[in-house]
Amino acid sequence: MKRTYRVVVAKPGLDGHDRGAKVIARTLRDAGFEVVYTGLHQTPEQIVDAVVQEDADALGLSLLSGAHLVLVPRIAELLRASGREDVVLVVGGIIPEADVAPLAAMGVARVFTPGASLHEIGAWLETTLDDAHLATPS
């Protein structure tokens, strides 16, 4: 890792199942990331406020409720409005294959579905953030 990256992990909407989000948060922490977990039932506004306040490099959204095509566009819009379109936006959870391309068009860098290995998620995020960090002029 080129430097320590800060990642906000969030559970938007009414989904009350956060075990996966907690596992991801712990895995990333153990891999050397600074992780802020926002907890359950967060609004898009609360999530983006956390990203801005924490000066996060990445935002991981855990979605199991089927509301990803409603919540993710709002979060992406709020990130842009806050001047934080540089944040690497990642979505994980129960996401139908047909929804991956629309999410990418909204600015999602990667979608991880059940079965993705924890190592793969951490390695991908580290590489992606290292590449973004190297591409950003000092």
C-alpha positions in Angstrom: 0.0 0.0 0.0 1.4 3.4 -1.0 -0.1 5.0 2.0 -2.9 4.3 4.5 -6.3 4.7 2.9 -9.5 5.6 4.7 -12.6 3.7 3.7 -16.2 4.4 4.8 -18.3 1.2 4.9 -22.0 2.0 5.0 -25.4 0.3 5.0 -27.9 2.6 3.2 -31.6 2.3 3.5 -33.8 0.0 5.6 -31.7 -3.2 5.2 -31.0 -4.5 8.7 -28.5 -7.2 7.9 -24.9 -6.0 8.5 -22.8 -9.0 9.2 -21.2 -8.9 5.7 -20.5 -5.1 6.1 -18.8 -5.8 9.5 -16.8 -8.7 8.0 -15.6 -6.5 5.2 -14.8 -3.6 7.6 -12.7 -5.9 9.8 -10.9 -7.5 6.8 -10.0 -4.1 5.4 -8.8 -2.9 8.8 -6.7 -6.0 9.2 -5.2 -5.3 5.8 -4.0 -1.9 6.9 -6.9 0.4 5.8 -8.4 2.9 8.2 -12.1 1.9 8.3 -15.1 3.9 9.4 -18.3 1.8 9.7 -21.4 4.0 9.7 -23.9 1.5 11.1 -27.3 0.4 10.0 -30.1 2.5 8.3 -28.1 5.3 7.0 -29.5 7.9 4.6 -27.6 8.8 1.5 -27.0 12.3 3.1 -25.6 10.7 6.3 -23.3 8.5 4.3 -21.9 11.3 2.1 -21.5 13.5 5.2 -19.4 10.7 6.7 -17.3 10.5 3.6 -16.7 14.2 3.6 -16.0 14.5 7.3 -13.6 11.5 7.3 -11.9 12.6 4.1 -12.4 9.1 2.8 -10.6 7.6 -0.2 -13.2 5.0 -0.8 -16.9 4.3 0.0 -18.1 0.7 0.3 -21.9 0.3 0.2 -23.4 -3.0 1.4 -26.9 -3.5 -0.1 -29.1 -6.6 0.3 -32.5 -4.9 0.1 -32.8 -4.6 -3.6 -32.8 -0.8 -3.4 -29.4 -0.3 -5.0 -30.8 1.3 -8.2 -32.5 3.9 -6.0 -29.9 4.5 -3.3 -26.6 4.3 -5.3 -27.6 7.1 -7.8 -28.5 9.4 -5.0 -25.2 8.7 -3.1 -23.2 9.2 -6.4 -25.1 12.5 -7.0 -24.4 13.7 -3.4 -20.7 12.8 -3.8 -20.5 14.9 -6.9 -22.3 17.8 -5.3 -19.9 17.6 -2.4 -16.9 17.7 -4.7 -15.9 14.1 -3.8 -16.3 12.4 -7.2 -12.7 11.3 -6.6 -14.0 8.7 -4.0 -13.8 5.2 -5.2 -17.3 3.9 -5.0 -17.7 0.1 -4.4 -21.0 -1.8 -4.0 -21.3 -5.2 -2.4 -24.3 -7.5 -1.7 -27.2 -9.1 -3.6 -26.9 -7.3 -6.9 -28.3 -9.0 -10.1 -25.9 -9.3 -12.9 -28.2 -7.2 -15.1 -27.7 -4.2 -12.7 -23.9 -4.2 -12.7 -23.6 -2.2 -15.9 -26.1 0.5 -14.9 -24.3 0.8 -11.5 -21.0 1.2 -13.4 -22.6 4.0 -15.5 -23.5 5.7 -12.3 -19.9 5.8 -11.1 -19.5 2.5 -9.2 -16.0 1.3 -9.7 -16.7 -2.3 -8.8 -19.5 -4.6 -7.6 -18.7 -7.5 -5.4 -21.4 -10.2 -5.0 -21.7 -13.1 -2.6 -18.8 -15.5 -3.1 -16.1 -12.8 -3.7 -13.1 -13.6 -1.6 -12.2 -11.2 1.1 -8.6 -11.2 -0.2 -9.8 -10.3 -3.7 -11.8 -7.3 -2.3 -8.9 -6.0 -0.2 -6.3 -6.5 -3.0 -8.5 -4.9 -5.6 -9.2 -1.9 -3.4 -5.5 -1.5 -2.5 -4.4 -1.6 -6.2 -7.2 0.7 -7.3 -6.4 3.3 -4.6 -2.6 3.0 -5.2 -3.2 3.6 -8.9 -5.5 6.6 -8.2 -2.9 8.0 -5.7 -0.1 7.7 -8.2 -2.2 9.4 -10.9 -3.0 12.4 -8.6 -0.5 15.2 -8.9 1.1 16.3 -5.7 
